[in-house]
Amino acid sequence: MIEDEYKVRLIFDEELDAAAELSAAVFGDQGYSRRDFFEAVKGGNALVLGIFSREDMSIKGYGVFYHSADQAEINSLAIAADQRRKGLGTFLLKKAAGILKEGGAKKLFLEVRRSNEGAIKFYERHRFLMSDVRRNFYDSPKEDALVMVKVLKL
């Protein structure tokens, strides 16, 4: 089982460099920097989770989630390229949704590039629905964002 090989937990200060390296590998210069991770971890209203190999505690993915009142947002979620298609994204997303729901979130939102078909399919499999389009939301290249939302069941 995935729980035997991987652990989802908060990212600690000493892991910020590794998280930033992973973000850069996945998103290039659009990814989270060390400073972005630091500010999220220290900011108070963010949930910053990593998925770690139990074998060597190396980071294999992360998620940055913001929570305010009864809504939460996935600000960034990434799985290392060599770790995809193993269920890590699902494992991380389910853990985060449970924590956010316990904290009072009723809906979970995200924005995704219109061209990111893999991510869109992933979120659709997890019952996210498209709710809006934000025109020219992204830069480098300029692209629309699809806003997706999932109702977190009580």
Backbone bond lengths (Angstrom), bond angles and torsions (degrees), N, CA, C in turn:
res aa  C-N    CA-C-N  psi(-1)  N-CA   C-N-CA  omega(-1)  CA-C   N-CA-C  phi
1 M - - - 1.452 - - 1.518 110.42 -
2 I 1.314 114.01 153.76 1.469 119.69 -176.42 1.531 111.63 -61.51
3 E 1.341 117.48 -34.93 1.467 121.09 -179.71 1.529 112.04 -64.38
4 D 1.323 116.75 -23.39 1.462 120.40 178.75 1.530 111.85 -75.27
5 E 1.328 116.36 -25.66 1.462 120.76 -176.17 1.520 114.33 -104.42
6 Y 1.342 116.50 -23.88 1.463 120.51 -174.19 1.521 110.91 -134.21
7 K 1.328 114.45 154.34 1.461 121.22 179.11 1.527 108.74 -132.38
8 V 1.327 116.20 134.90 1.459 121.76 173.50 1.522 107.55 -102.14
9 R 1.332 115.78 128.40 1.463 121.08 178.56 1.517 109.63 -158.09
10 L 1.325 115.09 171.62 1.457 120.61 176.73 1.529 110.09 -60.77
11 I 1.324 115.64 146.64 1.462 121.19 174.37 1.528 107.68 -86.39
12 F 1.313 115.82 132.12 1.459 121.78 -179.81 1.528 110.49 -97.17
13 D 1.329 115.50 163.94 1.468 121.72 -177.29 1.527 112.92 -51.39
14 E 1.317 117.30 -42.24 1.460 120.40 -176.37 1.532 112.46 -71.15
15 E 1.333 117.51 -6.15 1.465 121.34 179.44 1.535 112.86 -105.83
16 L 1.326 116.97 2.97 1.460 120.71 -176.37 1.528 112.14 -64.71
17 D 1.327 117.80 -38.93 1.465 120.28 178.93 1.529 110.67 -62.34
18 A 1.323 116.81 -45.10 1.469 120.48 -179.78 1.520 110.64 -64.41
19 A 1.324 117.30 -39.32 1.471 120.74 178.26 1.528 110.22 -64.82
20 A 1.329 117.26 -42.09 1.462 121.03 179.38 1.530 111.14 -65.72
21 E 1.314 117.66 -38.21 1.465 121.33 177.03 1.525 110.49 -63.18
22 L 1.320 116.56 -42.72 1.460 120.82 177.82 1.530 110.37 -63.30
23 S 1.315 116.64 -44.11 1.459 121.10 179.31 1.532 110.96 -60.37
24 A 1.327 117.26 -43.23 1.464 121.39 178.76 1.530 110.97 -64.81
25 A 1.327 117.00 -38.14 1.466 120.56 179.25 1.530 111.09 -65.09
26 V 1.318 116.45 -34.46 1.468 120.43 -178.04 1.529 111.72 -86.23
27 F 1.327 117.27 -44.48 1.463 121.10 -171.38 1.527 114.86 -111.76
28 G 1.320 118.47 -0.20 1.461 120.68 -177.99 1.515 110.76 64.28
29 D 1.319 116.77 -142.26 1.466 119.64 -177.32 1.535 112.90 -74.78
30 Q 1.322 117.50 -2.71 1.465 121.57 175.54 1.533 111.51 -89.45
31 G 1.329 117.42 -4.75 1.455 122.02 -177.48 1.520 112.79 -77.41
32 Y 1.311 115.12 175.16 1.453 122.85 176.79 1.528 109.69 -73.01
33 S 1.311 116.35 131.69 1.464 121.33 174.34 1.523 108.86 -86.59
34 R 1.327 116.03 172.50 1.459 120.31 175.44 1.528 109.55 -57.77
35 R 1.320 115.85 -42.92 1.474 120.24 179.64 1.532 111.25 -62.30
36 D 1.342 117.23 -41.25 1.469 120.73 177.33 1.531 110.64 -59.59
37 F 1.330 115.90 -45.34 1.463 119.47 178.38 1.530 110.30 -63.41
38 F 1.323 116.27 -44.87 1.465 120.46 -179.65 1.528 110.55 -57.58
39 E 1.330 116.53 -47.94 1.467 120.12 -179.32 1.523 111.82 -64.24
40 A 1.326 117.64 -36.61 1.461 120.78 177.52 1.528 111.02 -66.73
41 V 1.335 116.03 -44.78 1.465 120.39 -179.43 1.524 110.85 -63.71
42 K 1.319 116.73 -41.32 1.470 120.71 -175.52 1.527 113.28 -87.88
43 G 1.341 117.45 -13.25 1.456 121.12 -172.10 1.511 116.97 -69.53
44 G 1.307 118.32 -26.71 1.451 119.62 175.79 1.516 116.38 101.83
45 N 1.336 119.16 -35.83 1.457 118.27 -178.81 1.530 112.50 -107.48
46 A 1.317 116.93 13.81 1.464 121.06 178.19 1.528 109.92 -109.05
47 L 1.308 113.96 145.54 1.451 122.45 171.30 1.519 105.48 -109.63
48 V 1.330 117.19 114.62 1.461 121.99 -176.67 1.528 107.54 -115.53
49 L 1.318 114.55 106.11 1.459 121.11 -175.73 1.514 110.99 -111.90
50 G 1.306 115.52 147.38 1.455 121.63 172.66 1.510 109.09 -120.86
51 I 1.309 115.87 154.91 1.460 120.77 170.59 1.520 105.85 -112.30
52 F 1.316 115.17 124.23 1.458 122.36 -170.66 1.522 110.74 -120.84
53 S 1.322 115.10 144.05 1.458 121.40 172.90 1.522 108.30 -70.07
54 R 1.304 117.41 128.76 1.479 119.95 177.38 1.531 110.85 -68.37
55 E 1.317 116.65 -24.26 1.466 120.82 -178.44 1.519 112.21 -64.34
56 D 1.335 117.16 -49.30 1.463 119.58 -176.48 1.532 113.17 -131.33
57 M 1.337 117.32 7.02 1.471 125.09 -179.95 1.522 112.72 57.89
58 S 1.339 117.26 26.04 1.467 119.96 173.93 1.524 109.15 -78.79
59 I 1.332 115.39 147.61 1.460 120.63 -177.84 1.532 109.57 -78.30
60 K 1.317 116.03 133.09 1.461 122.33 -179.19 1.524 111.90 -115.66
61 G 1.320 116.01 -12.55 1.455 120.68 179.06 1.508 109.44 -175.14
62 Y 1.319 115.66 170.23 1.463 120.01 178.87 1.521 109.51 -154.03
63 G 1.307 115.00 163.71 1.459 122.25 172.32 1.511 109.35 -143.65
64 V 1.325 116.07 137.26 1.459 122.15 175.21 1.523 106.36 -116.77
65 F 1.317 115.51 119.47 1.458 122.70 -174.91 1.525 108.73 -124.84
66 Y 1.321 116.65 136.10 1.460 121.30 176.13 1.522 108.67 -111.89
67 H 1.331 115.38 140.97 1.459 121.05 -175.35 1.519 109.35 -131.87
68 S 1.321 115.12 128.02 1.451 121.01 177.14 1.525 108.10 -145.02
69 A 1.333 115.67 127.20 1.471 122.01 -177.79 1.530 108.95 54.45
70 D 1.328 117.03 -123.11 1.465 118.86 -176.61 1.530 112.64 -103.69
71 Q 1.339 117.40 15.98 1.456 120.71 179.39 1.522 111.01 -124.04
72 A 1.321 114.16 148.75 1.459 120.80 176.93 1.523 108.21 -134.10
73 E 1.323 114.78 157.66 1.461 120.68 -178.53 1.521 109.56 -135.35
74 I 1.320 115.29 138.15 1.461 120.80 168.94 1.510 106.02 -84.97
75 N 1.325 117.14 111.26 1.451 120.48 -179.43 1.521 111.28 -87.60
76 S 1.321 116.27 -35.04 1.463 120.98 176.91 1.523 108.32 -158.49
77 L 1.328 115.25 137.12 1.463 120.83 176.49 1.518 106.66 -144.02
78 A 1.319 116.66 129.53 1.464 120.34 -177.73 1.521 110.47 -146.69
79 I 1.311 114.70 144.33 1.460 123.17 173.34 1.525 106.38 -123.99
80 A 1.326 116.83 136.36 1.467 121.18 178.50 1.529 109.67 -54.64
81 A 1.329 116.45 140.72 1.464 121.55 -175.39 1.527 112.40 -54.28
82 D 1.320 117.88 -40.01 1.468 120.34 -177.96 1.526 113.13 -79.11
83 Q 1.326 117.26 0.07 1.463 121.48 -179.19 1.534 112.84 -112.15
84 R 1.321 117.11 0.53 1.464 120.88 -177.37 1.522 111.35 -73.24
85 R 1.313 113.58 158.46 1.473 122.55 179.75 1.528 112.46 68.23
86 K 1.319 116.32 25.18 1.467 121.90 176.76 1.524 111.71 -114.95
87 G 1.325 116.93 -1.71 1.462 120.84 -178.96 1.517 114.46 92.73
88 L 1.333 117.58 5.24 1.465 120.13 -178.09 1.525 112.13 -66.24
89 G 1.320 117.31 -41.08 1.462 120.15 178.85 1.514 111.53 -62.33
90 T 1.317 116.40 -42.17 1.467 121.21 177.77 1.519 110.56 -63.55
91 F 1.318 116.87 -45.35 1.460 122.23 179.80 1.529 110.60 -59.27
92 L 1.320 116.67 -47.23 1.463 122.27 179.63 1.528 111.12 -64.40
93 L 1.311 116.86 -46.37 1.466 121.09 -178.55 1.528 111.43 -62.81
94 K 1.310 117.63 -42.10 1.468 120.49 179.49 1.525 111.76 -65.59
95 K 1.310 117.12 -41.79 1.465 120.64 178.05 1.523 110.21 -62.45
96 A 1.326 116.57 -46.34 1.466 120.66 -179.36 1.522 110.90 -63.77
97 A 1.330 117.42 -44.41 1.471 120.76 -179.65 1.524 110.36 -60.47
98 G 1.320 117.59 -39.76 1.459 120.73 177.67 1.519 112.21 -62.96
99 I 1.314 116.90 -44.51 1.470 121.33 179.31 1.527 110.19 -64.62
100 L 1.320 116.58 -45.18 1.467 120.93 -179.30 1.526 111.19 -64.35
101 K 1.321 116.46 -40.87 1.470 121.04 178.63 1.527 110.37 -63.38
102 E 1.324 116.39 -43.17 1.471 119.98 177.08 1.521 111.19 -61.47
103 G 1.330 116.92 -29.56 1.457 122.20 178.53 1.519 113.61 -82.75
104 G 1.324 117.48 1.09 1.454 121.35 175.45 1.516 116.01 105.77
105 A 1.334 118.43 -0.21 1.466 120.15 178.86 1.525 110.01 -70.82
106 K 1.323 114.99 135.76 1.459 121.23 177.69 1.519 112.23 -109.11
107 K 1.338 115.97 -22.68 1.460 121.02 178.45 1.515 109.33 -134.65
108 L 1.322 115.25 146.51 1.454 122.44 178.40 1.528 107.82 -123.25
109 F 1.334 116.42 120.95 1.458 123.39 -176.86 1.527 110.79 -108.98
110 L 1.321 115.58 162.47 1.456 121.83 171.48 1.519 108.85 -160.34
111 E 1.324 115.40 161.35 1.454 123.04 170.05 1.515 107.25 -117.87
112 V 1.319 115.63 140.94 1.459 120.86 179.73 1.528 108.30 -141.07
113 R 1.331 115.32 142.63 1.468 119.19 176.82 1.528 110.00 -58.56
114 R 1.320 115.37 138.02 1.473 120.69 179.56 1.532 111.05 -56.10
115 S 1.329 117.53 -32.86 1.471 121.43 -177.03 1.529 113.67 -82.20
116 N 1.316 118.23 -7.88 1.464 120.96 -175.72 1.535 110.45 -85.51
117 E 1.320 114.42 72.79 1.464 120.77 -174.74 1.525 112.80 -60.87
118 G 1.319 117.10 -37.33 1.464 120.07 179.81 1.519 111.73 -61.87
119 A 1.333 116.10 -45.59 1.469 120.04 179.33 1.526 110.84 -67.00
120 I 1.327 116.99 -41.10 1.465 120.04 179.71 1.525 110.06 -60.31
121 K 1.308 117.34 -45.78 1.477 120.92 178.87 1.533 110.65 -63.21
122 F 1.327 116.73 -41.18 1.469 120.59 177.50 1.523 110.35 -57.08
123 Y 1.328 116.73 -50.45 1.464 119.87 -177.76 1.526 111.34 -68.38
124 E 1.304 118.53 -36.01 1.471 120.49 176.17 1.528 110.71 -62.18
125 R 1.341 117.35 -39.46 1.476 120.59 176.88 1.529 111.17 -61.36
126 H 1.334 115.95 -25.81 1.463 120.78 179.79 1.529 112.01 -99.11
127 R 1.321 115.22 21.53 1.471 124.07 171.83 1.529 114.73 68.78
128 F 1.315 115.88 29.02 1.460 119.97 169.51 1.526 107.04 -84.13
129 L 1.307 116.12 140.95 1.462 122.53 178.13 1.512 109.68 -117.56
130 M 1.340 117.00 146.10 1.450 120.08 176.79 1.524 108.60 -71.79
131 S 1.339 115.89 131.47 1.461 119.31 -178.57 1.526 113.07 -118.61
132 D 1.338 117.17 -19.21 1.460 118.77 -176.24 1.528 108.96 -166.80
133 V 1.319 115.13 167.99 1.467 122.25 173.85 1.517 107.31 -126.24
134 R 1.316 116.53 131.64 1.462 121.87 174.46 1.515 107.16 -106.42
135 R 1.309 116.00 108.39 1.461 122.46 -175.66 1.536 111.18 -67.16
136 N 1.334 114.95 134.37 1.472 122.32 176.24 1.528 112.54 51.38
137 F 1.301 116.45 38.32 1.465 122.40 -176.98 1.531 111.87 -70.21
138 Y 1.324 116.55 -40.50 1.457 121.31 -176.37 1.524 111.31 -96.43
139 D 1.324 115.50 152.91 1.454 123.20 172.24 1.526 108.55 -111.67
140 S 1.306 115.95 165.24 1.478 123.69 173.12 1.526 113.68 53.63
141 P 1.262 121.99 64.08 1.456 128.27 -2.79 1.531 111.75 -88.23
142 K 1.316 114.83 163.98 1.457 121.52 176.55 1.532 107.70 -62.68
143 E 1.337 115.87 130.52 1.458 118.97 -176.31 1.524 109.88 -160.93
144 D 1.325 115.11 151.04 1.457 120.95 175.90 1.526 110.29 -72.20
145 A 1.322 114.74 153.51 1.464 121.75 171.84 1.513 108.37 -109.81
146 L 1.304 116.23 136.98 1.452 121.51 170.03 1.525 106.54 -91.84
147 V 1.314 116.15 129.85 1.460 120.83 175.05 1.525 106.39 -94.36
148 M 1.326 114.88 125.69 1.467 120.23 -179.99 1.523 108.07 -120.35
149 V 1.325 115.56 151.50 1.464 120.70 -177.38 1.522 109.56 -141.45
150 K 1.316 113.83 146.68 1.459 121.65 175.76 1.516 107.53 -131.46
151 V 1.318 116.77 132.89 1.453 121.68 173.34 1.519 106.85 -82.18
152 L 1.329 115.83 127.70 1.467 120.69 178.76 1.526 107.73 -87.55
153 K 1.299 115.15 114.98 1.471 121.53 -176.62 1.513 110.54 -63.00
154 L 1.318 114.64 143.45 1.470 119.91 178.04 1.507 111.22 -75.56
